[in-house]
Amino acid sequence: MLELKNVSKKVGRDLHIDDVTMTLEKGSVNILLGPTLSGKTSLMRLMAGLDRPTSGEIVMNGTNVVGMPVQKRNVAMVYQQFINYPAMTVYENIASPMRVAGVDGATIDRRVREAADLMKLSPYLDRTPLNLSGGQQQRTALARALVKDAELVLLDEPLANLDYKLREELRVELPKIFAETGAIFVYATTEPQEALLLGGRTATLSQGRVTQFDRTIDVYNSPSDLLTAQTFSDPPMNILPVTKTGADFVFDASRIEVPAAIAGLGDGDYKIGVRPHHMSLHQPQGKSMKLDCTISTTEITGSESFIHLQSRGVHMVALMHGVHRVEIGDAISAYLDQENLFVFDRNENLVFAPGLNGQG
């Protein structure tokens, strides 16, 4: 078990990690989710022992390891920017941590070939890293970490440099590997979808602070506050400032009935949120808010269209399946479906999440 107790890290006057407390169980998969510069790598470096916290404790299996050299910790780490031994073959790169640990030759050979097969590296075992593509070099570094039999495995956006097909394959395979090893896995990503695919538990980070840490699906379905909801949505959740007046939330001339589960909510200012894939350009069957919008830009990927909208100075994004041909400046109606609304109070704490009857 790895415990972080009120861990902070300052560099000069800058606070890189802000009072983080987390417990990571043996055999668990833990996702660090946040945008670039949110503190994911800084937190991993503290866990690995590469950096020392300014304050707080890092406890591994009951022992405070702050100040313990990284060489004395049973840790493996893979960065987005791969690191391999250039003079060694792929085989020897993967085998190197087991040779240092004194593992017998037969076991080394079996585990190297298993990892190479998983990472699609079997044809390249006799090559040196300089004769590999960037993706193959990254897979070599990942295979080396997986065979090390470490207690703590830290993966810092390890699939970011791989091609789409292999990245999707490994996203499916990695959770199976994690489950078999018994190690504590910590996986950093900027992508909410990747966190959902990997499962486990997710810590959302913003400016070095953990805003929520819970089962991944629970953080997604019931974010504790607006900042967490924005972090766990790509594109970010659409947010609309509203006033509750009687039975309705009101935005300018548009209104929507308050969900029945929070009908007793006091009048005043709130924010309602809806994820882009739940924003519609066609009126839904149930209760909804109609917004008069202007199209500001569109992004067409082929299978999806991201339609950027402006309504009374508020920017929103609708994610639609297929190709939608619209022109910049066009007037259009958009709809927020009551069934998919999140509600946040004036302090931006969650008041209501769809499908949870207002709980959490």
N, C-alpha and C positions, 0 to 999 in steps of 0.2 A: 504494500500500500504506500502511495505517495501522498503526503499532506503538505500543502502550502498554507502557512499560517501568517496572515497579515503581511504578506510579502510586498515590498516596495523597492523600486530601483530608480535612483536619481543619477543623472549624468550632468554635472555642473548644476545649473538651476532648473534643468528640464526633468520632469517626472515622467519616466518611460513606463513604469509599472506602478499602479496605484492601489495599494492595500488589497492584494488578491488573497482570498482564502478559498481553497478548493481541496477536496479529497478524491483521489483517483484510485479506484479499487484494482486489485490484481485481476488480470484477465479482461480488463475493460477497454473499450474503444472510446476515446475522448476527442472531440472535435473542437479546435479553436477557430471560430468563425468571425471574420471581420475584414474591413477593407485594408488596403496597404497602409502601413504606419499605425495600425491600431494597437500594436504591441505583441503580436503573435510570436514573432521570432525572438523578441526580447524575453518573453516569458519562457520559451523553450530553452534558451541559452542559460537561464537561471536554473531550470530543472536539470539540465545536463551538467551543470557545474562549470560551464565555460565563463560565466560571469557570476559575481557575488552580489546578493541583494544588499541594499543600503540598510534595510531593516526587515525583521520578520524571520521565520524559520522555514526550512525545507526539510521535511522528515521522511526518510525512506525506511520502511519496516521498523519504525520505532526509534531510529537513530537520526539525529540532526546532522545533515551532511553539508551544511553551509561551511565552506572552507576546505572540504575534502577535495583533493585534486580529481579532475575528470578521469585520469588514468586508473584511479582506484574505484571508480563506479562502473557498474555493469550496465552501460548505456550505449545505445546505437542511435546515430542521428543521420538523416539524409536531408540535404538542402535542395532547394529548387535548382541552384547552380551546383551541379554534380562535382564530386571530388573523387578521383581515382588515382591509383599509383601508375604513372605513365610507363615505367619500365617493365611492369608485370603484365602477363597475359590476363585476359578476362577470367580464366580459370583461377589464376593465382590471386587476382583481386578479390574474387568472391571467397576464396579459401582462406585469405590472410587472417581474419579474426579467429578462425578455428585453429590455425597453426599456432598462433600466439597463445591460445588457451590450452594447447597440448592435446587436442582431439586426435584420435587415431586415424590413420590414412584412409581406411575403408569407409569410415563414417563421413570424413571430409569429402571423399569422392561422391558418395551417394547424395549428400546434402547439396553439394555444388551443382550436380547434374539435375536434381529436382528443382532447385531455384532457377537454374538456367532454362529449363524447360518451361517453367511458369512464365518467365520474363521474355520468352522467345529469343534466347541467346545461345541455344545449343550449337548453331553453326559457327559461332564466333568465339568459342572458348580459347582457341589458340592465337587469337589476334590481340594486339595491344590496344589500349584505349584510343590512341591517336589514329588508328585505322578503323574507327567506328564512327557512326553518325552521332549527333548530339543525343538523340533519343536512346540509342543503344548504350551510350555512356551513362545516361541517367538510370537506365534499367540495371546496369552493372552495379552502380552504387546502391540501388534499392535491394538487389539480390544479396549483396554483402551484408547489409543491415539485417535482412531477414534470417540469414543463417547464423548470426552471431550468438543467438540464444540469450539475448540481453533481457534483463528485468524490465527495462524501460526503453521503448523504441519511439524516437521523435522523428516525425516526417513533416518537413516544412514545404508544403505545396509540391510534393514529389512527382506529381503527374503533369505539372504545368508545361513541361517541355516535350511531352510525347504527342504523337499524332492522335487525331480524334478516335479512330477505331481502337487503337491499343489502350488509350486512356479509358474508354468505356468498358473494355474487357477487364482491365485491372480494377476498376471501381467495383465490378461484380465479384472478382476473385479475392480482393484484399480482405473484406470482412470474414471470409471463410478462413483465411490464413490467420487473421487476428484471433479468431475463436479457438484455433488449435494450439496456439503457442503458450497461452497463460501469461504472457507479458502484459504490461501496461502500455497501450499504444496512445500516443498523442499525435493528432493529425491536423495540421494547419491548412486552412483554405479560405479563399475569398468568395467561394461560390456556395450559396445556399442549397442549390440542387445537389452538390457533392456531399454536403453534410447530411441531407435527407437520405441519399443513397447508402451512405456508410452506416447510418443509424447510431447506436450507442448513446452517448451523452454529449451535449454541445454547450460550450461556453461562448457566449457572444461577447466580443470585445469592442471597446471604443475608447480611444485615447488612453490606452494602458489600463483601463478599468474593465473588469468583468461585470457586465450588466445583468446576466442571468446564467445559471448553470444547472441543467436538468436534462431529463431524457430529451433527445433531439426532437421527437415528434411533439412533445409537450411544449418545448420552447417555441416551436413553429406555430402550433395551434393556439397557445395561450401566452404570448410574450408579456412579460411583466410590465413593460412600459413602451412608450412610443419609440425610443431609441433602439430597443431590442427588436421591435417590429420592423423598423426600417432596415436594420442590419440583416434580418432574416427574410429579405425580399429583394429579388433582382429581376427587373428594375425595382427601386424602393417603393414601398407601399404608398399609394396616393392618400394624401391627408387633406381634409377640408375643415376649416374652422367654422363651427356652427354655434347657434344659440338654441338652447332648449327652451321652448315656450309652450307650456301646457303639454299636449300629447305629441308635439312635433319637434324635430330638429330643423332649424331654418338656416339657409345660406342664401343671402340676398333675397330673391323672390322665389327660390326653390325650397321645398320642404319634404320631409319624409317622416313617417310615423315612428316614434321611439319603439324599439323592440319590447314586446310584452314583459320579458323577464326583468327589465329595468324601468318599467312604467312609473315607478315611484321615485325615480331620480329627480333631484331638485332642479329647478330652473336655473339657467346660467350658461356660461361659456364652456364648450367642450370641443373636442376634435374627433371627427369620424374618419376611419381609414378603410380602404378597400385595396386589395392586391390587384395589380394590373390585369391579371387573367380573369378577374371577376368583374372588371369594368366593361360594360356593354355599350355598343352603338345601336342596339335594338332594344326596345322596351321589353323587359322580362314579364313573366306572367304575374308575379306577386307584387308586393309593395315596393316602390322604388322612388328615388329622387331623380328628376330630370334636370340636366344642366345644359345651358346654352353655351356652346364652346366654339372656339376657332382652332383650326388645325395649324400647328406651328412647324411641324416636320414629320416625316415618316421614315422608318427603317424597315426594309423588307429583306428577310433572310431567305425567302423561298417558301418555307413551310409556315412561317409566321410573319406578322406585321406588327411593328411597334408604332403606334400612332400617338404622337405627342400633341397634347391639347392645352389650351388656355381658357380659363373661365373666371372672369372677374379678377384677373391678376394671379390666379392659382394655376400652377403647372401640374399636369397629370399625364399619365401614360396608360393607354389601353393596349393590351396584348391580345391580338386577334389571330385565329388560325387561318392559314391561307394568305393569298395575296389580295390586298385591298387597295384599290387605286383611288386615292384622294389627293387633292391639290392643297398646297400651302395657302392658308388664308381662307379656305372654305369654312362656311358656317355649318355646324353639325350638332346634333343632340347626343349626349352621353347619359348613361343611366347607372346609378348606384343601387344595387339590389339590397334590400333590408336584410335578407338572409345571410349576406356575406360581409356585413358591417362590423368593424371593430370600433369600440368607443373608448376614448381616453379623457380623463378629467383635466382641469386647468393646470395640474402639476405633471401632466402627461403620463400618469399611471393608468394601467388598464382598468376599465370599468366593466367592459362586456366584450366577449369573444364569440363569434358565430358558432353554433352547434354545442356550446358548453353551458347553456342556460345561465349565462352571466357569471359562472363560477370561474375563478382563476384569472 
